[in-house]
Amino acid sequence: MPRFAFMLKGFPTNSSRYVTSRFMTLNTKNRSRIIESLILIMILSVGFALRLADLDDPPLDFHGTRQLRSMILARGFYLRALPNADAETVALSAELTALESYEPPIMEHILASVYRLIGREDWRAGRVFSALFWTIGAVFVWLSARRLSGSAGAFGAILIPLFFPMSVIMSRSIQPDPWMCAWIMAAVWAALGWAESGSARAAVLTAFFGAAAILVKAFAAFFIAGLIAGVFFARVTKDSIGKTLVQCGAAGLGAVVPCLAYYLVFMSGRSGDFVSFWVASLGGMILDPGFYADWAAMLRGLITLPVVIAALLSLTLIPRSKAAPVAGLWFGYLAYGLTVPYQIATHEYYSLMIYPLAAVSIAPLIGLIRRDAGRQGCFRAAATAVILGAASFYGGYVAVGKLRSTDYALEPPSWARAGAAIPADGRVIGLTGDYGMRLNYYGWRRLDENWPTAGDERLFQLAGRGAADIDALFDALTAETDYFFVSALGELAAQPGLADRLAACKILKEGNGFAIYDLREAVEESR
């Protein structure tokens, strides 16, 4: 007998017919589960693949400043951990990573570990990381939506975070937000189970996932607070108010303590500065009707207002025990936007969570439509699936088209040349469009000071500061600076006062899109 032939004895020669017959012998419930799993895997696989389109193009397509910051940190962590790394390179990298702190650099440390695993720095790993975690988050969107509406609504809901064009573009960006959203969605899934069963295990899971989300990025606290408040209103009764309050309070405390400990120990000064400027100084924006118009315009561009309205209306179709936690998320998003009004109206990724939030919310409405169509015949049921599939295909097609319409391949070598042109013997101030992040990452030079752009000036005026005195500002920022690097030539033309001061300085070097001014003689003359 041939080797391993005993394993094939009795196995039908027509394997496809055998598999089909075995599948048909399964009961209806098991067959439905297998079919659902296969459809889910297919949808997730396509959604993940979309986010890898144009993978090799440098990550400057969406808020490059924010993405480059994470890449700079990850490179620094990677080089410092290499046993045989060049000492000068490590020291320079450590200097380049001396950036303003925003949140714990957990993701950047993970990317550095991936770099060590593959044996080289490869920023594409960051793009894959974000896409992967967003896809995992979509699984929790599906699970949460199924708790609200069954599979009929869950499959329609999951298409929103996976196939909306801006969702594709934003969720692959190399920054903590996609990862934060994935943790929030895991917390939503756990909280819906907690609201339904009152299980202590579900409450612990909610706190754990919520703590992870808040630690990744503190703004997640708004969503987790709203979620837990929603669970409280879903479960509270006259007889259980004390017990429910204690349970929800414990979960909320458990979710926020790790983040509080980190910020109080490692970033107490930075946290105070952030609240003082971004929250207190800009809080007056919420009194301006134009702010709400800008916020609505942002949502219209990201997901369209009809989808938002349909998602909110959909919550009226389900019982309080299911609707309250999701409604709490919406209140959390509202409080989030009112706390950081400038960012919510100007930075798309601050509203990245709108996709999974709208998806879970709209699931009951989609489920109602699909079930009603199914009762009216197979043709109408198939028509709903075709319409949803066509909309998803269009969204993916638009996203890939946007990604491929831009090409940043020439930027890295250009910035490398700019970095090499800056003398190494002095301090540098710069006027750039990205606070010097391209120069830092590709040119291996860090600006010692940043000259404010016109956008920065508008921001400062919103925060209550008057118009800057260009001469006084120039003297203050260049007092101990040797060179002025300019790459935002349009910005320079828009600031004639600065252009006049620099005109009195010698141009040390010029290149493709940049100029370096020698300030040493001009500074001496002003003294």
Secondary structure, 3 states (H helix, E strand, C coil): CCCCHHHHCCCCCCHHHHHHHHHHHCCHHHHHHHHHHHHHHHHHHHHHHHCCCCCCCCCCCCCHHHHHHHHHHHHHHHHHHCCCCCHHHHHHHHHHCCCCCCCCCHHHHHHHHHHHHHCCCCCHHHHHHHHHHHHHHHHHHHHHHHHHHCHHHHHHHCHHHHHCHHHHHHCCCCCCHHHHHHHHHHHHHHHHHHHHHCCHHHHHHHHHHHHHHHHHCCCHHHHHHHHHHHHHHHHCCCCCHHHHHHHHHHHHHHHHHHHHHHHHHHCHHHHHHHHHHHHHHCHHHHHCHHHHHHHHHHHHHHCCHHHHHHHHHHHHHCCHHHHHHHHHHHHHHHHHHHHCHHHHHHCHHHHCCHHHHHHHHHHHHHHHHHHHHHHCCHHHHHHHHHHHHHHHHHHHHHHHHHHHCCCCCCHHHHHHHHHHHCCCCCCEEEECCCCCHHHHHHHCCCCCEECCCHHHHHHHHHCCCCCCCHHHHHHHHCCCCCEEEECCHHHHHHCHHHHHHHHCCEEEEEECCEEEEECHHHHHHHC
